Each structure stands twice: as structure tokens, then as C-alpha cells.
Amino acid sequence: PDNTYEAQIDQKTVESGSLYDDWDFLPPKKIKDPEQSKPADWVDDAKIPDPEAAKPDGWDDIPEQIPDPEAEKPEDWDDEDDGEWEPPLIDNPEYQGEWEAPMIDNPDYQGPWVHPEIDNPDYFYDDAVYHVCNPCQAVGFELWQVKSGTIFDDIIITDSLEEAEEFAEETWAARKDDEKAMFDKIEEEKRAAEEE
């Protein structure tokens, strides 16, 4: 019991590591200091609008839309009945939007504020975190898949690699060839039916 783990699928290791490093079985050694908070005058904006920049003359005189210069008054338009004809509006290719000052490096920038940490008074060490599930009575899966046909069975949780290998030989290894042959046969029948 060295508080490590190894997960195998079809007798191939897919994950392994330390129960301390990869799982939150223990409280964190360090916590954010509850007595500390970011100073109100802390500057964490890396960029600011250039205070010396000025809006170009005539910027606001450029309209967002203009009358379509290629539009023509319909031949059957009657000013008396239809009113004065006005060409439809189109987006102005010269319009540049609302003016904004270019951004420059902030000379007062202090970088991101890092919350100071302190030792966690609730931290404790446990040299037997592998006992957190003892006995284990259920196994849960959280997964996402796009292809059907995955089978989950013959699951074992043990602290003995020899026991796991023996279990795999008696269950998965003993049936895998027959299960694959059955699966291939079903897939072949599906393909044949689709081609008819």
C-alpha cells in the first residue's frame, strides 16, 4: 500500500499515478490567506487608452450610411402620389465606427495580483488514503462517446496486480475473441443490409 494507483482497460494501463497528487483525498496544504485581499489601488490593467491620442478632425462627420449612388428612381414613380423619391441607404465604406484611442502599455501596471497563501490549519496527513473506499461497493463512469458499441463489464478493484491479471484472464481474455467475432458478424450483416 504505497498510495499509488493504476487503471487498466483490456490489460493495458491507461492511467496511473499518486493518490495524493491526482485526487483530493486530503485537504490542501496551503490555502488563501483570509486576512488578505487585493488592494483597492492595485493596477492590473496591462493596457490603457493613450491619453495623448486625439480624435482626428471630421471623424464624427462621416455617416454610417449613405444614399446608394447607383440607385435610380423607378420609372413609374409619381412624386405627387408617392412623395419625393429618395435612394435607399447603404453602408458607407468610409465609415470607421466610433473613435477609440489606441491602447498603450500601462506605465502603472503591477501585474496580476497573487493572493498570499498560508498553511492550512485543517490539513492533516493520512498514510492510508487507499482505504478511503473500503469496501468499494460501486463503480461510476463519467464519459462521453460518439460511437456506440462500447461494453463495460468484468470490473475489479484490487490492491493485487496478480489478482487483477488472473481475473482478466478468466473473464475478458477468455471471451474477447468470441465477442469480437460476434461484433464483426453483426457489423457485416448491417453493411450487407444497407447495400441491398
Backbone as a printed PyTorch tensor [residue, N CA C, xyz], in Angstrom:
tensor([[[  0.8330,  -1.2180,   0.0000],
         [  0.0000,   0.0000,   0.0000],
         [  0.8640,   1.2640,   0.0000]],

        [[  1.2620,   1.7050,  -1.2050],
         [  2.0920,   2.9000,  -1.3030],
         [  1.2920,   4.1000,  -1.8010]],

        [[ -0.0270,   3.9860,  -1.7560],
         [ -0.9200,   5.0810,  -2.1450],
         [ -0.7090,   5.5260,  -3.5960]],

        [[ -0.4540,   4.5600,  -4.4530],
         [ -0.4370,   4.7960,  -5.8810],
         [ -1.5870,   4.0070,  -6.5040]],

        [[ -1.8820,   4.2940,  -7.7510],
         [ -2.9590,   3.5770,  -8.4300],
         [ -2.5670,   3.3250,  -9.8740]],

        [[ -3.2140,   2.3350, -10.4540],
         [ -3.0420,   2.0250, -11.8650],
         [ -4.3780,   1.5330, -12.4000]],

        [[ -4.8350,   2.1330, -13.4940],
         [ -6.0900,   1.7260, -14.1270],
         [ -5.7610,   1.0500, -15.4490]],

        [[ -6.3230,  -0.1360, -15.6260],
         [ -6.0980,  -0.8840, -16.8540],
         [ -7.4260,  -1.1290, -17.5600]],

        [[ -7.3870,  -1.0880, -18.8800],
         [ -8.5240,  -1.4740, -19.7050],
         [ -8.0110,  -2.5230, -20.6800]],

        [[ -8.6320,  -3.6630, -20.6710],
         [ -8.1970,  -4.7810, -21.5180],
         [ -6.7260,  -5.1010, -21.2770]],

        [[ -6.3430,  -5.0800, -20.0060],
         [ -4.9860,  -5.4300, -19.5630],
         [ -3.9160,  -4.4670, -20.0910]],

        [[ -4.3400,  -3.2450, -20.4310],
         [ -3.3970,  -2.2070, -20.8340],
         [ -3.5660,  -1.0070, -19.9220]],

        [[ -2.4630,  -0.5130, -19.3840],
         [ -2.5160,   0.6240, -18.4700],
         [ -2.9260,   1.8910, -19.2170]],

        [[ -3.9740,   2.5400, -18.7180],
         [ -4.4460,   3.7790, -19.3360],
         [ -4.2360,   4.9800, -18.4170]],

        [[ -3.9870,   4.7220, -17.1530],
         [ -3.7740,   5.8070, -16.2060],
         [ -3.0630,   5.2430, -14.9890]],

        [[ -2.1850,   6.0430, -14.4080],
         [ -1.5160,   5.6430, -13.1730],
         [ -0.9640,   6.8860, -12.5070]],

        [[ -0.6700,   6.7790, -11.2310],
         [ -0.1210,   7.9350, -10.5280],
         [ -0.2640,   7.8030,  -9.0360]],

        [[ -0.1890,   8.9440,  -8.3660],
         [ -0.2450,   9.0070,  -6.9110],
         [ -1.6280,   9.4380,  -6.4530]],

        [[ -2.1510,   8.7830,  -5.4590],
         [ -3.4460,   9.1820,  -4.9090],
         [ -3.3630,  10.5680,  -4.2790]],

        [[ -2.1790,  10.9390,  -3.7960],
         [ -2.0030,  12.2660,  -3.2050],
         [ -2.0030,  13.3610,  -4.2750]],

        [[ -1.3380,  13.0870,  -5.4050],
         [ -1.1740,  14.1180,  -6.4370],
         [ -2.3840,  14.2530,  -7.3510]],

        [[ -3.0660,  13.1480,  -7.6320],
         [ -4.1110,  13.1430,  -8.6540],
         [ -5.5270,  13.2080,  -8.0950]],

        [[ -5.6800,  13.1320,  -6.7870],
         [ -7.0150,  13.1100,  -6.1890],
         [ -7.0290,  14.0130,  -4.9560]],

        [[ -8.1960,  14.5250,  -4.6340],
         [ -8.3360,  15.4330,  -3.4860],
         [ -8.7780,  14.6640,  -2.2410]],

        [[ -8.0100,  13.6540,  -1.8780],
         [ -8.3550,  12.8930,  -0.6830],
         [ -7.9900,  13.6520,   0.5950]],

        [[ -6.9770,  14.4930,   0.5080],
         [ -6.5270,  15.2470,   1.6740],
         [ -6.8400,  16.7260,   1.5010]],

        [[ -7.0040,  17.4570,   2.6100],
         [ -7.1630,  18.9130,   2.4820],
         [ -5.8940,  19.5140,   1.8970]],

        [[ -5.9900,  20.6530,   1.2280],
         [ -4.7750,  21.2750,   0.6710],
         [ -3.8310,  21.7230,   1.7760]],

        [[ -2.5310,  21.6400,   1.4790],
         [ -1.5420,  22.0700,   2.4720],
         [ -1.5710,  23.5830,   2.6650]],

        [[ -1.8580,  24.2950,   1.5680],
         [ -1.8890,  25.7550,   1.6190],
         [ -3.2830,  26.2550,   1.2420]],

        [[ -3.6900,  27.3470,   1.8330],
         [ -4.9600,  27.9850,   1.4900],
         [ -4.7120,  29.4830,   1.3270]],

        [[ -5.6120,  30.1610,   0.6480],
         [ -5.5010,  31.6090,   0.5170],
         [ -5.7220,  32.2720,   1.8730]],

        [[ -4.8730,  33.2130,   2.1750],
         [ -4.9510,  33.9090,   3.4580],
         [ -6.2570,  34.6960,   3.5350]],

        [[ -7.1710,  34.3040,   4.4420],
         [ -8.4580,  35.0170,   4.5220],
         [ -8.3080,  36.4500,   5.0290]],

        [[ -7.1540,  36.7750,   5.5880],
         [ -6.9410,  38.1240,   6.1020],
         [ -6.4390,  39.0820,   5.0120]],

        [[ -6.1280,  38.5200,   3.8420],
         [ -5.5650,  39.3360,   2.7770],
         [ -6.5720,  39.5050,   1.6400]],

        [[ -6.5600,  40.6500,   1.0360],
         [ -7.3950,  40.8990,  -0.1440],
         [ -6.6580,  41.8640,  -1.0620]],

        [[ -7.0540,  41.8820,  -2.3180],
         [ -6.3720,  42.7270,  -3.2870],
         [ -6.5350,  44.1960,  -2.9090]],

        [[ -5.4470,  44.9490,  -2.8390],
         [ -5.5530,  46.3790,  -2.5230],
         [ -6.4520,  47.1110,  -3.5200]],

        [[ -7.1900,  48.0620,  -3.0100],
         [ -8.1270,  48.8000,  -3.8630],
         [ -7.4140,  49.5640,  -4.9670]],

        [[ -6.1550,  49.9550,  -4.7300],
         [ -5.4360,  50.7400,  -5.7340],
         [ -4.5090,  49.8840,  -6.5900]],

        [[ -4.7010,  48.5560,  -6.5310],
         [ -3.8430,  47.6800,  -7.3360],
         [ -4.1740,  47.8580,  -8.8150]],

        [[ -3.1450,  48.0440,  -9.6240],
         [ -3.3420,  48.2720, -11.0590],
         [ -3.0270,  46.9840, -11.8040]],

        [[ -4.0640,  46.3470, -12.3450],
         [ -3.8400,  45.1020, -13.0930],
         [ -4.2950,  45.2050, -14.5490]],

        [[ -4.4520,  46.4390, -15.0360],
         [ -4.7460,  46.6520, -16.4500],
         [ -3.4250,  46.8310, -17.1830]],

        [[ -3.0720,  45.8580, -18.0380],
         [ -1.7920,  45.9190, -18.7450],
         [ -1.7820,  47.0050, -19.8160]],

        [[ -2.9550,  47.3240, -20.3570],
         [ -3.0530,  48.3320, -21.4100],
         [ -4.0560,  49.4070, -20.9990]],

        [[ -3.8230,  50.6150, -21.4650],
         [ -4.7560,  51.7250, -21.2280],
         [ -4.8870,  52.5340, -22.5140]],

        [[ -6.0070,  53.2710, -22.6850],
         [ -6.1170,  54.1600, -23.8420],
         [ -5.0380,  55.2440, -23.7690]],

        [[ -4.4430,  55.5390, -24.8950],
         [ -3.3880,  56.5450, -24.9530],
         [ -3.9750,  57.9090, -24.5960]],

        [[ -3.5610,  58.4920, -23.4610],
         [ -4.1500,  59.7840, -23.0580],
         [ -3.7470,  60.9380, -23.9720]],

        [[ -2.7160,  60.7470, -24.7800],
         [ -2.2670,  61.8150, -25.6620],
         [ -2.8810,  61.7180, -27.0630]],

        [[ -3.6170,  60.6400, -27.3040],
         [ -4.2290,  60.4820, -28.6220],
         [ -5.4270,  61.4090, -28.7540]],

        [[ -5.6530,  61.8970, -29.9420],
         [ -6.7750,  62.8000, -30.1960],
         [ -7.5820,  62.2980, -31.3900]],

        [[ -8.8710,  62.4950, -31.2810],
         [ -9.7440,  62.0860, -32.3850],
         [ -9.4560,  62.9500, -33.6150]],

        [[ -9.2630,  62.3200, -34.7560],
         [ -8.9900,  63.0930, -35.9840],
         [-10.1440,  64.0330, -36.3170]],

        [[ -9.7870,  65.1780, -36.8810],
         [-10.8100,  66.1400, -37.2920],
         [-11.7350,  65.5030, -38.3310]],

        [[-13.0210,  65.7580, -38.1680],
         [-14.0020,  65.2810, -39.1340],
         [-14.4110,  63.8320, -38.9530]],

        [[-13.8790,  63.1480, -37.9080],
         [-14.2040,  61.7320, -37.7020],
         [-15.7110,  61.5300, -37.5610]],

        [[-16.3490,  62.3910, -36.7660],
         [-17.7830,  62.2320, -36.4970],
         [-18.6570,  62.7310, -37.6480]],

        [[-18.0310,  63.3470, -38.6480],
         [-18.8190,  63.8540, -39.7760],
         [-19.0920,  62.7810, -40.8240]],

        [[-18.4470,  61.6310, -40.6760],
         [-18.6200,  60.5590, -41.6560],
         [-19.8310,  59.7210, -41.2510]],

        [[-20.8940,  59.7010, -42.0300],
         [-22.1040,  58.9550, -41.6470],
         [-21.9170,  57.4480, -41.8080]],

        [[-22.6640,  56.7130, -41.0090],
         [-22.5840,  55.2510, -41.0710],
         [-23.2010,  54.7390, -42.3690]],

        [[-24.2460,  55.4060, -42.8630],
         [-24.8940,  55.0070, -44.1080],
         [-25.0140,  56.2080, -45.0340]],

        [[-25.0210,  55.9170, -46.3070],
         [-25.1530,  56.9680, -47.3300],
         [-26.1660,  56.5140, -48.3730]],

        [[-26.7570,  57.4760, -49.1250],
         [-27.6630,  57.0850, -50.2220],
         [-26.8970,  56.2840, -51.2720]],

        [[-27.5290,  55.2650, -51.7800],
         [-26.9030,  54.4200, -52.7930],
         [-26.6920,  55.2400, -54.0640]],

        [[-25.4350,  55.4880, -54.4410],
         [-25.1940,  56.3250, -55.6350],
         [-25.6030,  55.6440, -56.9380]],

        [[-25.7900,  54.3360, -56.9080],
         [-26.1430,  53.6200, -58.1310],
         [-27.6460,  53.3950, -58.2660]],

        [[-28.3820,  53.7880, -57.2210],
         [-29.8390,  53.5940, -57.2690],
         [-30.4630,  54.5850, -58.2400]],

        [[-31.4950,  54.1390, -58.9150],
         [-32.2030,  55.0020, -59.8740],
         [-33.6820,  55.0640, -59.5150]],

        [[-34.2200,  56.2240, -59.7310],
         [-35.6320,  56.4290, -59.4540],
         [-36.4600,  55.5640, -60.3950]],

        [[-37.3970,  54.7910, -59.8700],
         [-38.2390,  53.9490, -60.7320],
         [-39.0160,  54.7920, -61.7380]],

        [[-39.1870,  54.2360, -62.9230],
         [-39.8720,  54.9830, -63.9920],
         [-41.3120,  55.2920, -63.6460]],

        [[-41.9280,  54.4020, -62.8600],
         [-43.3460,  54.6300, -62.5550],
         [-43.5390,  55.4090, -61.2570]],

        [[-42.4480,  56.0170, -60.7640],
         [-42.5690,  56.7800, -59.5090],
         [-43.2680,  58.1060, -59.7960]],

        [[-44.2830,  58.4120, -58.9860],
         [-45.0350,  59.6620, -59.1390],
         [-44.8240,  60.4890, -57.8810]],

        [[-44.1300,  61.6400, -58.0390],
         [-43.8240,  62.4650, -56.8680],
         [-45.0780,  62.9550, -56.1610]],

        [[-46.1410,  63.2140, -56.9470],
         [-47.3700,  63.7060, -56.3160],
         [-48.0180,  62.6300, -55.4690]],

        [[-48.0670,  61.4040, -56.0280],
         [-48.7310,  60.3180, -55.2910],
         [-47.7850,  59.6250, -54.2980]],

        [[-46.5270,  59.4730, -54.7130],
         [-45.6010,  58.6700, -53.9000],
         [-44.6950,  59.5010, -53.0070]],

        [[-44.7120,  60.8180, -53.2040],
         [-43.8150,  61.6640, -52.4210],
         [-42.4580,  61.7720, -53.0950]],

        [[-41.6130,  62.5790, -52.5200],
         [-40.2960,  62.7840, -53.1070],
         [-39.4790,  61.4990, -53.0050]],

        [[-38.9330,  61.0690, -54.1140],
         [-38.1560,  59.8100, -54.1220],
         [-36.7860,  60.0100, -53.4720]],

        [[-36.4260,  59.0650, -52.6430],
         [-35.1090,  59.0930, -52.0190],
         [-34.4320,  57.7470, -52.2630]],

        [[-33.1790,  57.7620, -52.6500],
         [-32.4940,  56.4880, -52.8900],
         [-32.3240,  55.7170, -51.5740]],

        [[-32.3150,  54.3970, -51.6420],
         [-32.1160,  53.6140, -50.4230],
         [-30.7140,  53.8420, -49.8490]],

        [[-30.5950,  53.6070, -48.5520],
         [-29.3050,  53.8010, -47.8830],
         [-28.4850,  52.5140, -47.9280]],

        [[-27.1870,  52.7010, -48.0450],
         [-26.2610,  51.5640, -47.9910],
         [-25.1670,  51.8990, -46.9780]],

        [[-24.4230,  50.8650, -46.5450],
         [-23.3210,  51.0940, -45.6170],
         [-22.2550,  51.9530, -46.2820]],

        [[-21.7710,  52.8990, -45.5230],
         [-20.7480,  53.8110, -46.0300],
         [-19.3700,  53.1440, -45.9220]],

        [[-18.6990,  52.8910, -47.0390],
         [-17.3910,  52.2320, -46.9820],
         [-16.3210,  53.0620, -46.2710]],

        [[-16.5740,  54.3570, -46.1090],
         [-15.5950,  55.2100, -45.4410],
         [-15.8570,  55.3300, -43.9390]],

        [[-16.9800,  54.7770, -43.4990],
         [-17.3110,  54.8560, -42.0620],
         [-16.3960,  53.9250, -41.2680]],

        [[-15.8040,  54.4190, -40.1990],
         [-14.8480,  53.6410, -39.4090],
         [-15.3470,  53.3270, -37.9930]],

        [[-16.5970,  53.6140, -37.7330],
         [-17.1240,  53.3230, -36.4070],
         [-16.7890,  54.4160, -35.4090]],

        [[-17.1540,  54.1710, -34.1600],
         [-16.8570,  55.1570, -33.1260],
         [-15.3580,  55.1860, -32.8700]],

        [[-14.8410,  56.3800, -32.6790],
         [-13.4060,  56.5120, -32.4600],
         [-13.0240,  56.0400, -31.0620]],

        [[-11.9480,  55.3060, -31.0160],
         [-11.3990,  54.8770, -29.7330],
         [ -9.9070,  55.1440, -29.7480]],

        [[ -9.4110,  55.6220, -28.6600],
         [ -7.9760,  55.9040, -28.5580],
         [ -7.2030,  54.5900, -28.6260]],

        [[ -6.0620,  54.5880, -29.3060],
         [ -5.2460,  53.3630, -29.3470],
         [ -4.7520,  53.0040, -27.9470]],

        [[ -4.5490,  51.7050, -27.7320],
         [ -4.1000,  51.2280, -26.4270],
         [ -2.5750,  51.2490, -26.3550]],

        [[ -2.0660,  51.6150, -25.1960],
         [ -0.6270,  51.6050, -24.9570],
         [ -0.3460,  50.8510, -23.6600]],

        [[  0.9200,  50.4900, -23.4660],
         [  1.3060,  49.8420, -22.2120],
         [  1.0330,  50.7830, -21.0410]],

        [[  0.4710,  50.2080, -19.9990],
         [  0.1660,  50.9870, -18.8000],
         [  1.4230,  51.1390, -17.9520]],

        [[  1.9260,  52.3650, -17.7850],
         [  3.1580,  52.5310, -17.0010],
         [  2.9800,  52.1730, -15.5300]],

        [[  1.7340,  52.1350, -15.0490],
         [  1.4850,  51.8120, -13.6370],
         [  1.1240,  50.3430, -13.4150]],

        [[  1.1990,  49.5690, -14.4850],
         [  0.8000,  48.1470, -14.3980],
         [  1.6550,  47.4030, -13.3780]],

        [[  0.9930,  46.6720, -12.4910],
         [  1.6930,  45.9280, -11.4350],
         [  1.6480,  44.4160, -11.6450]],

        [[  0.9920,  43.9880, -12.7020],
         [  0.8660,  42.5550, -12.9160],
         [ -0.3410,  42.0050, -12.1900]],

        [[ -0.6940,  40.7480, -12.4640],
         [ -1.8430,  40.1580, -11.7640],
         [ -1.5470,  40.0150, -10.2770]],

        [[ -2.5260,  40.3230,  -9.4710],
         [ -2.3600,  40.2050,  -8.0260],
         [ -2.4450,  38.7360,  -7.6210]],

        [[ -1.4890,  38.2970,  -6.8500],
         [ -1.4540,  36.9120,  -6.3920],
         [ -1.8460,  36.8810,  -4.9220]],

        [[ -2.8910,  36.1370,  -4.6370],
         [ -3.3780,  36.0450,  -3.2640],
         [ -2.3530,  35.2950,  -2.4090]],

        [[ -1.8470,  35.9170,  -1.3500],
         [ -0.8960,  35.2120,  -0.4830],
         [ -1.5390,  33.9760,   0.1520]],

        [[ -0.7230,  32.9540,   0.3400],
         [ -1.2140,  31.7220,   0.9500],
         [ -0.5840,  31.5050,   2.3230]],

        [[ -1.2930,  30.7340,   3.1200],
         [ -0.7940,  30.3700,   4.4470],
         [ -0.9730,  28.8650,   4.6250]],

        [[ -0.3190,  28.3100,   5.6150],
         [ -0.5060,  26.9020,   5.9270],
         [ -1.9560,  26.6570,   6.3240]],

        [[ -2.5170,  25.5840,   5.8170],
         [ -3.9010,  25.2400,   6.1210],
         [ -3.9830,  24.6410,   7.5290]],

        [[ -4.6690,  25.3130,   8.4420],
         [ -4.7600,  24.7580,   9.8040],
         [ -5.5500,  23.4560,   9.8700]],

        [[ -6.3410,  23.1750,   8.8350],
         [ -7.1330,  21.9350,   8.8210],
         [ -6.4320,  20.7990,   8.0860]],

        [[ -5.2060,  21.0490,   7.6230],
         [ -4.5100,  19.9980,   6.8910],
         [ -4.0790,  18.8800,   7.8300]],

        [[ -4.1900,  17.6710,   7.3370],
         [ -3.6750,  16.5110,   8.0620],
         [ -3.1430,  15.5190,   7.0470]],

        [[ -2.2020,  14.7300,   7.4670],
         [ -1.6200,  13.7190,   6.5820],
         [ -2.2140,  12.3680,   6.9180]],

        [[ -2.5170,  11.5980,   5.8840],
         [ -3.0590,  10.2540,   6.0560],
         [ -2.2430,   9.3200,   5.1830]],

        [[ -1.5720,   8.3620,   5.8180],
         [ -0.7150,   7.4590,   5.0310],
         [ -1.4880,   6.2670,   4.4900]],

        [[ -2.8160,   6.3010,   4.6450],
         [ -3.6150,   5.1820,   4.1500],
         [ -4.8320,   5.6930,   3.3830]],

        [[ -4.6140,   6.6360,   2.4670],
         [ -5.7590,   7.1540,   1.6980],
         [ -6.3440,   6.0920,   0.7770]],

        [[ -5.5660,   5.0510,   0.5260],
         [ -6.0980,   3.9750,  -0.3110],
         [ -7.2550,   3.2660,   0.3750]],

        [[ -7.4610,   3.5060,   1.6550],
         [ -8.5730,   2.9030,   2.4000],
         [ -9.8320,   3.7620,   2.3430]],

        [[ -9.8000,   4.8590,   1.5680],
         [-10.9570,   5.7430,   1.5290],
         [-12.1910,   5.0100,   1.0080]],

        [[-11.9690,   3.9960,   0.2030],
         [-13.0750,   3.1820,  -0.3160],
         [-12.8300,   1.7460,   0.1380]],

        [[-13.3340,   1.4270,   1.3090],
         [-13.0780,   0.0950,   1.8450],
         [-14.2430,  -0.3460,   2.7360]],

        [[-15.0980,  -1.2310,   2.2590],
         [-15.0230,  -1.8610,   0.9380],
         [-15.6760,  -0.9880,  -0.1290]],

        [[-15.2460,  -1.1460,  -1.3780],
         [-15.8680,  -0.4440,  -2.5020],
         [-17.0530,  -1.2660,  -2.9920]],

        [[-18.2130,  -0.6560,  -3.0200],
         [-19.4260,  -1.3990,  -3.3910],
         [-20.0230,  -0.9360,  -4.7140]],

        [[-19.4360,   0.0940,  -5.3180],
         [-19.9780,   0.5890,  -6.5920],
         [-18.8560,   1.2430,  -7.3910]],

        [[-19.0310,   1.2400,  -8.6990],
         [-18.0960,   1.8970,  -9.6090],
         [-18.9140,   2.8070, -10.5220]],

        [[-18.4830,   4.0540, -10.6550],
         [-19.1950,   5.0020, -11.5090],
         [-18.3560,   5.3930, -12.7070]],

        [[-19.0180,   5.6510, -13.8370],
         [-18.3400,   6.0840, -15.0540],
         [-18.8910,   7.4460, -15.4730]],

        [[-18.0060,   8.3800, -15.7630],
         [-18.3990,   9.6520, -16.3580],
         [-17.6650,   9.7440, -17.6930]],

        [[-18.4120,   9.6010, -18.7770],
         [-17.7540,   9.5430, -20.0760],
         [-18.6380,  10.1520, -21.1540]],

        [[-18.0050,  10.3930, -22.2990],
         [-18.6910,  10.9310, -23.4740],
         [-18.1810,  10.1620, -24.6720]],

        [[-19.0710,   9.6530, -25.4650],
         [-18.6450,   8.8890, -26.6250],
         [-19.5440,   9.1980, -27.8140]],

        [[-18.9850,   9.0390, -29.0010],
         [-19.7350,   9.3390, -30.2200],
         [-20.0500,   8.0740, -31.0070]],

        [[-19.4920,   6.9590, -30.5850],
         [-19.7120,   5.7120, -31.3010],
         [-20.2550,   4.6750, -30.3290]],

        [[-21.3720,   4.0650, -30.6960],
         [-21.9690,   3.0580, -29.8180],
         [-21.1990,   1.7460, -29.9540]],

        [[-21.4920,   0.8420, -29.0320],
         [-20.8750,  -0.4790, -29.1040],
         [-19.8670,  -0.7440, -28.0030]],

        [[-19.5880,   0.2490, -27.1590],
         [-18.6480,   0.0490, -26.0640],
         [-19.3070,  -0.7820, -24.9620]],

        [[-18.5770,  -1.7590, -24.4720],
         [-19.0980,  -2.6440, -23.4300],
         [-18.2510,  -2.4780, -22.1790]],

        [[-18.9080,  -2.3000, -21.0440],
         [-18.2200,  -2.2310, -19.7620],
         [-18.6600,  -3.4340, -18.9260]],

        [[-17.7350,  -4.2980, -18.6590],
         [-18.0430,  -5.4250, -17.7700],
         [-16.7360,  -5.9430, -17.1800]],

        [[-16.8450,  -6.9500, -16.3150],
         [-15.6740,  -7.5860, -15.7050],
         [-14.7850,  -6.5420, -15.0310]],

        [[-15.3680,  -5.7800, -14.0930],
         [-14.6500,  -4.7170, -13.3910],
         [-14.1570,  -5.2390, -12.0520]],

        [[-12.9020,  -4.9620, -11.7450],
         [-12.3390,  -5.3880, -10.4730],
         [-11.5040,  -4.2600,  -9.8900]],

        [[-11.6290,  -4.0550,  -8.5880],
         [-10.7840,  -3.1080,  -7.8530],
         [-10.0250,  -3.9330,  -6.8230]],

        [[ -8.7260,  -3.8770,  -6.8940],
         [ -7.9150,  -4.7160,  -6.0120],
         [ -6.5660,  -4.0590,  -5.7720]],

        [[ -5.8890,  -4.4880,  -4.6990],
         [ -4.5370,  -3.9930,  -4.4370],
         [ -3.4910,  -5.0230,  -4.8430]],

        [[ -3.9390,  -6.0280,  -5.6150],
         [ -3.0260,  -7.0800,  -6.0570],
         [ -3.0140,  -7.1400,  -7.5820]],

        [[ -1.8630,  -6.8530,  -8.1820],
         [ -1.7550,  -6.9180,  -9.6300],
         [ -1.9450,  -8.3540, -10.1140]],

        [[ -1.4360,  -9.3010,  -9.3630],
         [ -1.5880, -10.7040,  -9.7350],
         [ -3.0590, -11.1100,  -9.7580]],

        [[ -3.8070, -10.6520,  -8.7660],
         [ -5.2360, -10.9650,  -8.7210],
         [ -5.9620, -10.3410,  -9.9180]],

        [[ -5.5880,  -9.1120, -10.2720],
         [ -6.2190,  -8.4340, -11.4060],
         [ -5.9230,  -9.1700, -12.7100]],

        [[ -4.6810,  -9.5970, -12.8820],
         [ -4.3140, -10.3120, -14.1040],
         [ -5.0160, -11.6600, -14.1910]],

        [[ -5.1210, -12.3440, -13.0820],
         [ -5.8070, -13.6420, -13.0710],
         [ -7.2920, -13.4590, -13.3990]],

        [[ -7.8910, -12.4140, -12.8080],
         [ -9.2980, -12.1190, -13.0690],
         [ -9.5220, -11.8050, -14.5470]],

        [[ -8.5910, -11.0090, -15.1390],
         [ -8.7130, -10.6450, -16.5500],
         [ -8.6040, -11.8650, -17.4520]],

        [[ -7.7170, -12.7810, -17.1300],
         [ -7.5570, -13.9870, -17.9340],
         [ -8.8080, -14.8500, -17.8830]],

        [[ -9.4600, -14.8880, -16.7190],
         [-10.6500, -15.7410, -16.5460],
         [-11.8990, -15.1170, -17.1630]],

        [[-11.9050, -13.8130, -17.3460],
         [-13.1210, -13.1350, -17.8300],
         [-12.8940, -12.5290, -19.2140]],

        [[-12.2980, -11.3590, -19.2760],
         [-12.1480, -10.6420, -20.5470],
         [-11.3470, -11.4400, -21.5680]],

        [[-10.1850, -11.9280, -21.1840],
         [ -9.3330, -12.6280, -22.1440],
         [ -9.9920, -13.8960, -22.6650]],

        [[-10.7940, -14.5380, -21.8140],
         [-11.4300, -15.7930, -22.2120],
         [-12.5430, -15.5750, -23.2310]],

        [[-13.1040, -14.3560, -23.2810],
         [-14.2530, -14.1110, -24.1520],
         [-13.9870, -13.1190, -25.2700]],

        [[-12.8620, -12.4110, -25.2180],
         [-12.6640, -11.2890, -26.1390],
         [-12.7020, -11.7010, -27.6070]],

        [[-12.1190, -12.8550, -27.9550],
         [-12.0940, -13.2640, -29.3580],
         [-13.4940, -13.5970, -29.8580]],

        [[-14.2730, -14.3070, -29.0200],
         [-15.6470, -14.6440, -29.4090],
         [-16.5020, -13.3840, -29.5160]],

        [[-16.3110, -12.4410, -28.5670],
         [-17.0990, -11.2080, -28.6050],
         [-16.7570, -10.3820, -29.8450]],

        [[-15.4770, -10.3330, -30.2100],
         [-15.0780,  -9.5820, -31.4010],
         [-15.6430, -10.2290, -32.6620]],

        [[-15.6040, -11.5580, -32.7130],
         [-16.1430, -12.2530, -33.8800],
         [-17.6420, -11.9920, -34.0180]],

        [[-18.3450, -11.9930, -32.8840],
         [-19.7800, -11.7280, -32.8990],
         [-20.0560, -10.2930, -33.3430]],

        [[-19.2420,  -9.3530, -32.8300],
         [-19.4160,  -7.9560, -33.2030],
         [-19.1560,  -7.7600, -34.6950]],

        [[-18.0820,  -8.3650, -35.2070],
         [-17.7540,  -8.2370, -36.6260],
         [-18.8580,  -8.8230, -37.5000]],

        [[-19.4440,  -9.9210, -37.0540],
         [-20.5230, -10.5460, -37.8150],
         [-21.7390,  -9.6280, -37.8900]],

        [[-22.0840,  -9.0130, -36.7520],
         [-23.2320,  -8.1000, -36.7210],
         [-22.9860,  -6.9010, -37.6290]],

        [[-21.7600,  -6.3590, -37.5780],
         [-21.4300,  -5.2060, -38.4130],
         [-21.4930,  -5.5730, -39.8960]],

        [[-21.0250,  -6.7700, -40.2330],
         [-21.0650,  -7.2140, -41.6150],
         [-22.4990,  -7.3700, -42.0960]],

        [[-23.3640,  -7.9020, -41.2330],
         [-24.7790,  -8.0480, -41.5960],
         [-25.4360,  -6.6790, -41.7950]],

        [[-25.0380,  -5.6900, -40.9750],
         [-25.5850,  -4.3420, -41.1310],
         [-25.1580,  -3.7360, -42.4690]],

        [[-23.8930,  -3.9110, -42.8180],
         [-23.3940,  -3.3570, -44.0790],
         [-24.0860,  -4.0000, -45.2690]],

        [[-24.2850,  -5.3120, -45.1490],
         [-24.9420,  -6.0300, -46.2510],
         [-26.3760,  -5.5610, -46.4170]],

        [[-27.0730,  -5.3210, -45.2990],
         [-28.4570,  -4.8690, -45.3580],
         [-28.5360,  -3.4700, -45.9610]],

        [[-27.5630,  -2.6150, -45.6540],
         [-27.5710,  -1.2550, -46.1710],
         [-27.3100,  -1.2220, -47.6830]],

        [[-26.5520,  -2.1890, -48.1550],
         [-26.2130,  -2.2170, -49.5740],
         [-27.3290,  -2.7870, -50.4390]],

        [[-28.2970,  -3.4580, -49.8150],
         [-29.4030,  -4.0700, -50.5800],
         [-30.3490,  -3.0010, -51.1120]]])
